[in-house]
Structure formats: C-alpha cells, structure tokens
C-alpha cells in the first residue's frame, strides 16, 4: 500500500519545532489525512486529522497543501518525549476502518 | 475516562499452548479492532468487532486464531496451538459508534507482547 510517502527518519533539537512531511499525491477528494505516533513499546496514539483546512489541537498542527497532495505535521516545541515513529495515513471516514501503518518517520528529539 | 486496557501486557507461551489476550475498550466505545505488529514491521489489521458481532475478520489467519466481543466483558483474541511465528505485539483499538456515515478515530491500548518459546 503506497498511499503515503514519508522520510525514514529525522532528528530534531529539543525545544524547536519539528516539521514532518508526508506525500499523498493520489489522495482522493473524500480521503482524510490522519497522523498517529508510536512511542517505543506503546500502542499508536492518535494525533490529528484533516480534510482540506489546516488543523490545530493541543498536540500538533496539520498543514495540508491546497492541492492536498502533501501535508506537514508540526510539533511546535519538541520534547524528548516526542521521540517516536510518526505515521501519516490517508483514509475514507465513511468505510475505511482498517488503518494501514507503513514504516513511518522515526523522529529522534535530541537535547 | 480510562483509556483502552489490555492484559496481560506480556505473555509467554510454549509452542502448542493457547494464548488469550483481553481488551477492554474505552467507556462508550462499542467498536473494537485488533492489530498485530511483527518485529520491525508496521501494524496490520486483523479483525473488527462490535458487541456480539464479528464485522470483518479478513486480516485474521484462517486457522488457530479467533476473536470475540461478548455482550458483557472484554474482547478476547484467542490463539490456539501457538507457534514461534505468532510472537508479536498485539494491539487493540476502540472507537465510538459510527457518527452518521463516518468511522471515528481509533484509540489504541498499550498492547500485549506475546513471546512463544
């Protein structure tokens, strides 16, 4: 399943913003962009999702390009506890309950 | 509101034994999903259940694996006659009832790590 493409890994300095890109060039009009993360030895944690507009919650911001072919997850002030594998997923909300987790981006936050 | 609970967190079984994994969904959630994560791989969907119903088991191995979500009590993933290849992390997720036409976000438990000796 090659619906999304993410970099394999990235480093980020503690206290700085972490910008995680995701390409989803074949996304359809009814598919949402979802982000989850998995901290080592834990279950995946829902972060945020969006359709067209940029979204923000207490954890992160999601910026979706106007053509919807790519998006960026922004962790505004990365902490060591944000070190995790981040997964970008596209899915239909109306009939798509099988979340498909690819390799994701391994983010390492360094002090 | 307690999150999704899974137990045990770690389970060791010898080849040929049975493994029973339990999942209690978040309060108010009536949909349960099981995923398996093999070492160094991403999570793969196994089965989707609602109370007393298996909705989709297309990701379940055809033999030895079964799942249930009874009217009362937790959802159970059962693996009979375990083999070494069953060693993996098994995650349960739950979600609220479908909102109109839309499936809601899934919230995951901490997982059960099964080791088959």
Interface residues (C-beta under 8 A of the other chain):
Chain A: X34 X41 X42 X43 X44 X45 X46 X49 X87 X93 X94 X95 X96 X97 X98 X99 X100 X101 X102 X103 X104
Chain B: X4 X31 X33 X35 X42 X43 X44 X45 X48 X56 X59 X91 X93 X95 X101 X102 X103 X104 X105 X106 X107 X108 X109 X110 X111
